[in-house]
Amino acid sequence: MPHKKNQHATPTQKGVTLFCQLMYTGKRHYLIDLAREMDCSKQTVMRMVEDIGRSYAVHVEKGKEGKRVWYRIRTPQSRPQTALSEEEINHLLLCREMVGHLLPEGLTQEVDKTIHKTAALLPNLDNRARAFESLAGAILKGSIDYTPQEQIITTLLNAIAGKDVCEIKYKGLRQSEEKLHYFAPLRIKPYREALYVSGWKVDTRPSTPEPIYEMHLPIHRFTAAEIVDKKHALTVEESRQYFGFPECEPFRVKVRLSRDAATYVKERRWSSDQTVTDLDDGRCELEFTAQSETEVLSWVLSFGANAEVMEPAGLRGQVMEELRSTLRLYSNQTDNCQLIE
C-alpha cells in the first residue's frame, strides 16, 4: 500500500482544510481533485462536505460539469477578517523566485507588485523586511526570454479564464511559414525551461466550437493570438503523470540501471505508475509509462553504459542504432585527425 501524503493528518484536519478551500476561494472544486488532494476516497469527501453544510452557517453549492461533480461556497458579502504572516508572504516570494525566470519581464513585475501589496495585510508592519527576504533561486539551463510573447501570454490567460477560443498564428520548428489555428487553450504549463499551452484545435462553425484534436504548443513559437467571439465548453481532463512531453500514445518502458545510476533514479518520480525492483548486485530495474519515444531515447543515452533498455524491443533497437551512428561519427573524426597528423 503506498504511503499517504500526510500520514499524520486527522479527519478533523482534512475537514478544516476542505472548509478553507471552499470558503476562501469561491471557485468550483471538483470532487475527483479534492479526493486526490486530501488523499482519501470520493465518498469521504462527500461526507465531509455534508458535515460542513450541517455545521457551518454556509450553503455548499453542488453541481455537475459533464460527469464531474463540483462543490463551491460563494464568497460572503461581508469579508472575513484575515491577515497574512511574514512567513506566508515569504512562501509567495519563494514560488516567484523559483518560476519567475519563465515569465516575461512585464508579468514578473506584476507578480512582484502583487506580492509587495500583501505587506499591507501584515499585522505588524515592522516585519516587512523579514517577509521579503530571498530564500531561493533558479539554476538555468537554456531558458527562453518570453518578453516578446508577453501580450500573447496575457491573451491566452484571459482566454483560459473566459473559456474563449483564440485565433492563433504558430510557426513550427521546421516550418517555413506560420499556420493559423482556431484554438481553445486550457492550461499553460512549464516544461524544461519553456512554457507550453495545452488545449484543442476546434471547429468554430457550430454554435459551440467542437474539438478536432488535442494540441500542446510551445508559446515562444506563437507569432499572434487573438480572442474571437466564440465560447467553448471543453474542460481539463484529469490524467496520470507520464514521462516526457505528450507526443504519442502512452507505452511502458523497462530500464535496467547500474548501482551508480540506481540511487539517482530511485530518488525521483518518472511517472505516477512507476515501479522499481532492486536487484541483488545493487542494480535496479525501473518500469514506467512514457508518452515520448524521443525523450526516453535521449534520457537513456544520457546515462551511457549505466542504463540498458530491456523493453520495448523497438526502443532498445533505436538505442543500439543511435549508438552505432554516434560511434561512426566519432570514428570518422578520429580518422581525420590521424590523417592531419
C-alpha angles and dihedrals in degrees: 000000000000119000117261117248089241112016091185098053110119124210088252092055091050091049092052091047091051092049092051092050092052096040102046103036101047090203132115115275115198118226094230091052093048091050091053095045093047091044092230140102125285089244090058091051091049090052092050090050090053090050090052091051091052098041105043133054091245136100115233109210119215127196145149131239106192103313095334120103118215137188131204141172111208115232109265119243092238109060118232115245105252136163134189123227125223089251092057092049089048089055089055089051089049091058092047093051093050097050104018093098089068094059129082115257093253094053091045090055091049090052090050092051091049093051091047091052090059088069086080088069093059112114088214113039091192087075094064094105091055091049092058098046111131113240104163146030142177132258107219128217113177099332123183128230105232096183092108089053096048095111091045091053091048090051092050092049091051091048092050091051093047098039089238129160117237131209103222135184113211133179115202125218096263099024121113094202134040121248129219120228137175101228135183106207116208108169140007111217134184117228128170097341091314138096122235132183120216122204145105136289102232141200105235097191096089118073088251110039113247124218118249103177139334120263133195108191132182106236095216088069093058115106096182142002127186131172114238128203095266130105122202132203098212120133135197110262117219110243137173121259110257133181116274137358113315106264104135143007112302115266135180122253129193119196129179114213133196124245090262094052095040095074092052093047096047091053092062141059115236098173135356091248099044123139128199123203118193116218125213095249095056096266123116140206118226121200119188143150118255134186100194124059090189094057095044089052092052092044094052093046090052089068093055111195091352094080132052125185110227098174145061100034093215092057091047088055091050091054092051092049092048090052091050091051091048092049091051090050094053093040090057091050090050091051092050092050091052091050091051091052 
